[in-house]
Amino acid sequence: MSKALGFFLGLFSGMVVGGVAVLLLTPKAGRELRDELQDDLGNIARDVGHTFGGSYILLERQQQNSAQEPTS
């Protein structure tokens, strides 16, 4: 196994274990915690969508501009 693969496998495993530990040790009620997690995940998904959506639009415009420029 390569060092990079081992590193990322360990990183992912640590994130999963840490996430489970946080969920088990949090002092909030179950319903309150689920609602907060849904809100946070929705915000993250929205932010990622805006970031990648904006990048896609910029790349699409650049491609259109490049196609319209006359070649020498």
N, C-alpha and C positions, 0 to 999 in steps of 0.2 A: 504494500500500500504506500502510495507516495506521501510525502510529508504534508503537502497541501490538502490532500483528501482527508488525512487523519486530523489535520487542524480543523477543517470545516465540519467534520463529523463530531469532533469534540465540542466545537462551538455550538452547533445545533443541539446536541444532547444537553449541554449546559443551559441553553435557553429554555428547553422544554422542562427540565428539572426545576429551574428557577421559577418558571411560570406556574408550575403545579404547586410549588412551595408557597408562593405568594397567594394563590387562590385558597389554599388550605389554612393559611395562617392569618388571613385578613379578618379584622374585627367586624366587618359589615355583614348585614343580613344577606341571604342568598339572592333575593329578588332585587335588592338595591345594587348589589355587586353586578348582577347580570345586566341590569339597565345601564349602569355606568360603563361596563365593557362594550355593550352594543353602541353606545354613544361614541366612545373612544374609537372603536373599530370603524364606525361610519365616518368619523372625522378623518381618520388615516386614509381610508379608501377614497374619500373625496379629494384630499390633498394629493394623493398619488395620481388620481385621475386628472386633476388640474395640471400637475407637473408634466405628465407624459402626454396629455392631450395638447397642451400648449407647445411642447417640443415637436409633436407631430405636425401641428399646423405650421410652425415655423419652417420645418423641413419641407413640407409640401409647397409652401410659397417660394422657398429658395429653388426648388426643383422647377417650378413653373417659370420663375424668372430666368433661370439658366436656359430653359428650353426656348424662351422667347428672344434671348439675346442673339444678335447675328454673329456668325462665326467668321473669322478673318481668313 
